[in-house]
Amino acid sequence: MNIDEIRAQFPILSAKVHGKPLVFLDSAASAQKPDVVIDAMSEMMRTQYANIHRGLHWMSERATEAYEAARSRVAAFLGASTRDEIVFTRNSTEAINLVSYSFGSLLKPGQAVLISEMEHHANLVPWQMLRDRTGVELRVTPITDGGDIDLEAYRQHLSDGKVALVAITHMSNVLGTVTPAEELVAIAHDAGAKILLDGSQAVVHRKVDVQKLGADFYTFTGHKLYGPTGIGVLWARRELLDAMPPFMGGGDMISSVTFEKSVWAPIPAKFEAGTPAIVEAVGLGTAIDWVESVGYEAIGAHEAALTAHALRVLPEVPGLSVIGKPKERGGVVSFIMEDVHPHDIATLLDRNGIAVRAGHHCAEPLMRRLGLTATARASFGVYTTEGEIDLLAETLRKIRQFFI
């Protein structure tokens, strides 16, 4: 992979921030977009934009074809058995809420949902709402001090057969932990539970095949995968989607309506009420094409090298501690620095053109588990270079000197 050729495809990387070249180390929050994604969305709006599915005119038919082609592209990307298993949402958060509301409505008091200590709020709050709405139990399985799922505790939570659904991250947005997804799935299924994997981070860094994983639900979001905001994906097994009630009501999710009753459309339309994110779906399909043109093998090797480099050079900064020691870590490194608040770290790095994230990263319970209130977080994309990580370390040294 030629990193200079890759970077040249991202126009924003030539920007300057406070007079300094932009060093973007916040891709876990939202990745930058290559020219092909920007151009595809612009071309869609310029030449063939119209509302979809219900129009009989040429422009609507072309827009419908483009939107549904994106669905087929996502299905192939995930290895879905049929394109009808792909539901477009606004993001992973909406996808998880859809499962919580719809599949969750089929659960009964006495059953339980199991999550882990390191979940993003998007994979925690919807299950709290389900608990409060229906009376199902919400269980939390712990992590080890290193930041991995405690598999023995996980098995124990499932041992009484009451857990109907496991909802767990495929890769932590704070620790970078890559969870043993296939093993988690097998344990859940052996206990009679369904399992949802939040793939918001994982799908960016590794090839995901839902058939190989064996999961029942998988979610991801476009804006982390070099695509646009406002478009996400829920994949679920067809038999589950068929059994689940709609999430929202309105146009396009019905086959017929009278004042007395409505009849739902077949999946996936049943879960896509109203005008969808048409242009964004096209952008997502293009982003997937772009990622696969680079290749996950090349992306994985590049990001593994970046992460290993960061784990070498960052701890050499006086007073800096990297958080977590998971067995397998993706391109996310959270850290703290003695006597310097993470918000100050991020602010001062920004003055030097370096963008990192600081705070609780929408994972407050995990922060409490770690005994922290906040961390700084550097996260890497396909366009990140080792030189940028070296500049991060060098600048952190200067910040440390400023505070002592």
C-alpha positions as CSV (number, residue, x, y, z in Angstrom):
1,M,0.0,0.0,0.0
2,N,1.4,3.4,-1.0
3,I,0.6,5.7,1.8
4,D,1.3,8.8,-0.2
5,E,-1.1,7.7,-2.9
6,I,-3.7,6.9,-0.3
7,R,-3.4,10.3,1.4
8,A,-3.6,12.2,-1.9
9,Q,-7.2,10.8,-2.2
10,F,-8.3,12.7,0.9
11,P,-8.5,16.4,0.2
12,I,-9.0,17.4,3.8
13,L,-5.5,16.1,4.7
14,S,-3.9,19.1,2.9
15,A,-5.7,21.5,5.3
16,K,-3.9,23.5,7.9
17,V,-5.1,24.0,11.5
18,H,-3.7,27.0,13.4
19,G,-1.1,27.4,10.7
20,K,0.1,23.8,11.1
21,P,-0.5,20.8,8.8
22,L,-3.5,18.8,9.9
23,V,-2.6,15.5,11.7
24,F,-5.9,13.7,12.1
25,L,-5.8,11.1,14.8
26,D,-9.6,11.0,15.6
27,S,-10.8,8.4,13.0
28,A,-12.5,6.3,15.6
29,A,-15.0,9.1,16.0
30,S,-15.4,9.8,12.3
31,A,-13.1,9.0,9.5
32,Q,-12.2,11.4,6.7
33,K,-13.7,10.9,3.2
34,P,-11.8,10.1,-0.1
35,D,-12.6,12.0,-3.3
36,V,-14.5,9.1,-4.8
37,V,-17.1,9.2,-2.0
38,I,-17.4,13.0,-2.2
39,D,-17.7,12.8,-6.0
40,A,-20.3,10.0,-6.0
41,M,-22.6,11.9,-3.7
42,S,-22.2,15.1,-5.6
43,E,-22.9,13.4,-8.9
44,M,-26.0,11.8,-7.4
45,M,-27.3,15.1,-6.3
46,R,-26.3,16.8,-9.6
47,T,-27.6,14.3,-12.1
48,Q,-30.1,11.8,-10.8
49,Y,-31.6,12.8,-7.4
50,A,-35.2,12.0,-6.7
51,N,-37.2,10.3,-4.1
52,I,-37.3,6.5,-4.4
53,H,-39.5,3.5,-4.6
54,R,-42.8,5.2,-5.2
55,G,-42.0,7.3,-8.3
56,L,-42.8,6.2,-11.8
57,H,-40.6,8.8,-13.6
58,W,-37.2,8.1,-15.0
59,M,-35.3,10.1,-12.3
60,S,-37.0,8.2,-9.4
61,E,-36.3,4.9,-11.1
62,R,-32.6,5.7,-11.5
63,A,-32.4,6.9,-7.8
64,T,-34.1,3.7,-6.7
65,E,-31.7,1.6,-8.6
66,A,-28.8,3.4,-7.1
67,Y,-30.2,3.1,-3.5
68,E,-31.0,-0.6,-3.9
69,A,-27.6,-1.2,-5.5
70,A,-26.0,0.1,-2.4
71,R,-28.1,-2.4,-0.3
72,S,-26.8,-5.2,-2.5
73,R,-23.2,-3.8,-2.1
74,V,-23.6,-3.9,1.7
75,A,-25.0,-7.4,1.6
76,A,-22.0,-8.7,-0.4
77,F,-19.6,-6.7,1.9
78,L,-21.0,-8.5,5.0
79,G,-21.6,-11.9,3.4
80,A,-25.3,-11.7,4.0
81,S,-27.3,-14.6,2.7
82,T,-29.8,-12.2,1.0
83,R,-29.9,-8.5,0.4
84,D,-33.3,-8.4,2.3
85,E,-31.3,-8.9,5.5
86,I,-29.8,-5.4,5.1
87,V,-31.7,-2.6,6.8
88,F,-30.5,1.0,6.4
89,T,-30.6,3.1,9.5
90,R,-29.1,6.5,10.4
91,N,-26.1,5.0,12.3
92,S,-25.2,2.1,14.6
93,T,-27.1,3.8,17.4
94,E,-30.4,3.7,15.5
95,A,-29.7,0.1,14.4
96,I,-29.2,-1.0,18.1
97,N,-32.3,1.0,19.1
98,L,-34.3,-0.8,16.4
99,V,-33.3,-4.2,17.8
100,S,-33.9,-3.0,21.3
101,Y,-37.4,-1.8,20.5
102,S,-38.5,-4.4,18.0
103,F,-36.8,-7.7,19.0
104,G,-36.9,-6.5,22.6
105,S,-40.7,-6.3,22.4
106,L,-40.7,-10.1,22.0
107,L,-38.9,-10.6,25.3
108,K,-40.7,-11.2,28.5
109,P,-40.0,-10.5,32.2
110,G,-37.8,-13.2,33.6
111,Q,-35.6,-13.0,30.5
112,A,-32.4,-11.0,30.4
113,V,-30.1,-9.0,28.1
114,L,-26.4,-9.3,28.6
115,I,-23.9,-6.6,27.7
116,S,-20.2,-6.0,28.8
117,E,-18.5,-3.4,30.9
118,M,-16.8,-1.7,27.9
119,E,-19.9,-0.9,25.8
120,H,-20.4,2.5,24.1
121,H,-23.5,4.2,25.4
122,A,-25.2,3.3,22.1
123,N,-25.0,-0.3,23.2
124,L,-26.0,0.4,26.8
125,V,-28.7,3.0,27.0
126,P,-31.2,1.3,24.6
127,W,-31.1,-1.9,26.8
128,Q,-31.7,0.2,30.0
129,M,-34.7,1.7,28.2
130,L,-35.9,-1.8,27.3
131,R,-35.4,-3.0,30.9
132,D,-37.4,0.0,32.2
133,R,-40.1,-0.5,29.6
134,T,-40.6,-4.3,29.8
135,G,-39.1,-5.5,33.0
136,V,-36.4,-7.7,31.4
137,E,-33.2,-8.0,33.4
138,L,-30.1,-6.2,32.2
139,R,-26.8,-8.0,33.1
140,V,-23.3,-6.7,32.7
141,T,-20.4,-9.1,32.2
142,P,-17.0,-7.8,33.4
143,I,-13.7,-7.3,31.7
144,T,-10.2,-8.2,32.9
145,D,-7.8,-5.5,34.1
146,G,-6.1,-5.8,30.7
147,G,-9.3,-4.9,28.9
148,D,-10.5,-8.3,27.6
149,I,-13.9,-9.9,28.1
150,D,-13.7,-12.2,31.2
151,L,-14.8,-15.4,29.4
152,E,-15.4,-17.4,32.5
153,A,-17.7,-14.7,33.9
154,Y,-19.4,-14.4,30.5
155,R,-20.2,-18.1,30.6
156,Q,-21.5,-17.8,34.2
157,H,-23.9,-15.0,33.2
158,L,-25.3,-17.3,30.5
159,S,-25.4,-20.5,32.6
160,D,-29.0,-20.2,33.9
161,G,-30.6,-20.0,30.4
162,K,-32.4,-16.7,31.1
163,V,-30.3,-14.5,28.8
164,A,-32.3,-14.1,25.5
165,L,-29.9,-11.7,23.9
166,V,-26.2,-10.8,24.2
167,A,-25.3,-7.3,22.9
168,I,-21.5,-6.8,22.8
169,T,-18.9,-4.8,21.0
170,H,-16.8,-6.4,18.3
171,M,-14.1,-3.7,19.0
172,S,-13.9,-1.2,21.8
173,N,-13.8,2.4,20.9
174,V,-11.8,3.2,24.1
175,L,-9.4,0.3,24.6
176,G,-9.2,-0.9,21.0
177,T,-9.9,-4.4,22.3
178,V,-10.9,-6.8,19.6
179,T,-13.3,-9.2,21.2
180,P,-13.2,-13.0,20.3
181,A,-16.5,-12.6,18.4
182,E,-16.8,-16.2,17.1
183,E,-16.2,-17.6,20.6
184,L,-18.7,-15.2,22.2
185,V,-21.3,-16.2,19.6
186,A,-20.7,-19.9,20.1
187,I,-21.0,-19.6,23.9
188,A,-24.2,-17.5,23.6
189,H,-25.8,-19.9,21.2
190,D,-24.9,-22.9,23.4
191,A,-26.9,-21.1,26.1
192,G,-29.9,-20.5,23.9
193,A,-29.3,-16.8,23.4
194,K,-29.2,-14.6,20.3
195,I,-26.3,-12.3,19.9
196,L,-25.8,-8.8,18.5
197,L,-22.3,-7.5,17.6
198,D,-21.7,-3.8,17.5
199,G,-19.2,-3.6,14.6
200,S,-18.9,0.2,14.5
201,Q,-15.1,0.1,15.0
202,A,-14.3,-3.5,13.8
203,V,-15.7,-3.2,10.3
204,V,-13.2,-0.4,9.6
205,H,-10.2,-2.5,10.4
206,R,-11.0,-6.1,9.3
207,K,-13.1,-8.1,6.9
208,V,-16.4,-9.1,8.5
209,D,-18.3,-12.1,7.3
210,V,-21.6,-12.5,9.3
211,Q,-22.0,-16.1,8.2
212,K,-18.6,-17.0,9.5
213,L,-19.2,-15.1,12.7
214,G,-22.5,-16.8,13.2
215,A,-24.0,-13.8,14.9
216,D,-27.7,-13.0,14.8
217,F,-27.5,-9.2,14.5
218,Y,-24.6,-7.0,13.3
219,T,-24.5,-3.2,13.2
220,F,-22.1,-0.6,11.7
221,T,-22.1,3.0,10.7
222,G,-21.0,4.6,7.5
223,H,-19.1,7.7,8.8
224,K,-16.4,5.6,10.4
225,L,-15.9,3.5,7.2
226,Y,-14.7,6.5,5.1
227,G,-18.4,7.1,4.1
228,P,-20.9,9.8,5.0
229,T,-22.8,10.5,8.2
230,G,-26.5,9.7,8.4
231,I,-26.3,6.2,7.1
232,G,-25.8,3.0,9.1
233,V,-26.6,-0.7,8.7
234,L,-28.4,-3.4,10.6
235,W,-27.9,-6.9,9.4
236,A,-30.1,-9.5,10.9
237,R,-31.1,-13.1,10.1
238,R,-34.1,-13.1,7.9
239,E,-36.2,-15.2,10.2
240,L,-35.6,-12.7,13.0
241,L,-36.5,-9.7,10.9
242,D,-39.7,-11.4,9.7
243,A,-40.8,-12.1,13.3
244,M,-40.0,-8.6,14.6
245,P,-42.6,-5.8,14.6
246,P,-41.8,-2.5,12.8
247,F,-39.7,0.1,14.6
248,M,-41.4,3.2,13.1
249,G,-44.6,3.7,11.1
250,G,-45.1,5.8,8.0
251,G,-44.7,5.7,4.3
252,D,-42.9,2.9,2.4
253,M,-43.0,0.4,5.3
254,I,-46.6,-0.6,4.5
255,S,-48.2,-2.7,1.8
256,S,-51.7,-1.3,2.5
257,V,-53.4,1.2,4.8
258,T,-57.0,1.8,5.9
259,F,-58.3,3.8,8.8
260,E,-58.9,0.5,10.5
261,K,-55.5,-1.2,10.1
262,S,-52.2,-1.3,8.2
263,V,-50.4,-4.3,6.6
264,W,-46.7,-4.2,6.8
265,A,-44.4,-4.4,3.8
266,P,-42.0,-7.3,3.5
267,I,-38.5,-6.8,4.9
268,P,-36.4,-4.8,4.7
269,A,-39.0,-2.1,3.8
270,K,-40.9,-2.9,7.0
271,F,-38.0,-1.2,8.9
272,E,-37.4,1.8,6.6
273,A,-40.3,4.2,7.2
274,G,-40.2,7.5,5.3
275,T,-37.7,9.0,2.9
276,P,-34.4,7.3,3.6
277,A,-30.8,8.7,3.3
278,I,-30.7,8.1,-0.5
279,V,-27.5,10.0,-1.3
280,E,-25.8,8.8,1.8
281,A,-26.5,5.2,0.9
282,V,-24.8,5.7,-2.5
283,G,-21.9,7.3,-0.6
284,L,-21.7,4.2,1.7
285,G,-21.7,1.8,-1.3
286,T,-18.9,3.8,-2.9
287,A,-16.9,3.9,0.4
288,I,-17.1,0.1,0.6
289,D,-15.9,-0.2,-3.0
290,W,-13.0,2.1,-2.1
291,V,-12.0,0.2,1.1
292,E,-12.1,-3.1,-0.8
293,S,-10.0,-1.7,-3.6
294,V,-7.3,-0.9,-1.0
295,G,-7.8,-4.3,0.5
296,Y,-8.3,-5.4,4.1
297,E,-5.1,-7.3,4.2
298,A,-3.2,-4.1,3.3
299,I,-5.3,-2.0,5.7
300,G,-4.8,-4.5,8.5
301,A,-1.1,-4.7,8.1
302,H,-0.7,-0.9,7.9
303,E,-2.8,-0.3,11.0
304,A,-1.2,-3.1,13.0
305,A,2.2,-1.5,12.3
306,L,0.9,1.9,13.3
307,T,-0.6,0.5,16.6
308,A,2.6,-1.3,17.4
309,H,4.6,1.9,16.7
310,A,2.3,3.9,18.9
311,L,2.7,1.4,21.8
312,R,6.5,1.7,21.5
313,V,6.8,5.5,21.3
314,L,4.0,6.9,23.4
315,P,5.0,5.2,26.7
316,E,8.5,6.8,26.3
317,V,6.8,10.2,26.9
318,P,7.5,11.0,30.6
319,G,4.4,10.6,32.8
320,L,2.3,9.0,30.0
321,S,0.4,5.8,30.5
322,V,-1.4,3.8,27.8
323,I,-4.7,2.4,29.1
324,G,-5.4,-1.3,28.7
325,K,-3.4,-4.3,27.5
326,P,-5.9,-6.3,25.5
327,K,-4.7,-9.5,23.8
328,E,-5.6,-8.0,20.4
329,R,-5.9,-4.3,19.9
330,G,-7.2,-2.4,16.8
331,G,-6.0,1.1,15.8
332,V,-7.1,2.9,19.0
333,V,-4.8,4.0,21.8
334,S,-6.2,5.8,24.9
335,F,-3.8,7.4,27.3
336,I,-3.4,9.7,30.3
337,M,-0.5,11.9,31.3
338,E,0.5,12.7,34.9
339,D,-0.6,16.1,36.1
340,V,-2.2,17.0,32.7
341,H,-6.0,16.7,32.2
342,P,-7.0,14.9,28.9
343,H,-9.0,18.0,27.9
344,D,-5.8,20.1,28.2
345,I,-3.9,17.5,26.2
346,A,-6.4,17.7,23.4
347,T,-6.6,21.5,23.4
348,L,-2.8,21.9,23.3
349,L,-2.4,19.2,20.6
350,D,-5.0,21.0,18.6
351,R,-2.9,24.2,18.7
352,N,-0.2,22.2,17.0
353,G,-2.6,20.9,14.3
354,I,-3.1,17.5,15.9
355,A,-6.6,16.2,16.4
356,V,-7.3,13.6,19.1
357,R,-10.4,12.9,21.2
358,A,-10.6,13.6,24.9
359,G,-13.3,12.7,27.5
360,H,-15.2,9.6,28.4
361,H,-15.7,8.6,24.8
362,C,-19.4,7.8,25.4
363,A,-18.3,5.0,27.8
364,E,-18.8,6.4,31.3
365,P,-19.2,3.0,33.0
366,L,-16.0,1.8,31.4
367,M,-14.2,4.9,32.7
368,R,-15.4,4.1,36.2
369,R,-14.3,0.5,35.9
370,L,-10.8,1.8,34.9
371,G,-10.8,4.3,37.8
372,L,-10.7,7.3,35.4
373,T,-12.9,10.2,34.5
374,A,-11.4,10.7,31.0
375,T,-8.6,9.8,28.7
376,A,-7.0,11.2,25.6
377,R,-7.4,8.9,22.6
378,A,-5.5,8.7,19.3
379,S,-7.1,6.6,16.7
380,F,-5.7,5.7,13.3
381,G,-7.0,5.4,9.8
382,V,-5.7,4.1,6.5
383,Y,-4.2,7.5,5.9
384,T,-2.3,7.7,9.2
385,T,1.5,7.6,9.1
386,E,4.2,6.7,11.6
387,G,5.6,10.2,11.2
388,E,2.3,11.6,12.5
389,I,2.5,9.3,15.6
390,D,6.1,10.5,16.1
391,L,4.9,14.1,16.0
392,L,2.2,13.3,18.5
393,A,4.8,11.8,20.9
394,E,7.1,14.8,20.4
395,T,4.3,17.3,21.0
396,L,3.2,15.4,24.1
397,R,6.7,15.7,25.5
398,K,6.6,19.5,25.1
399,I,3.1,19.6,26.7
400,R,4.5,17.6,29.7
401,Q,7.4,20.0,30.0
402,F,4.9,22.9,30.0
403,F,3.1,21.5,33.1
404,I,6.1,20.6,35.3
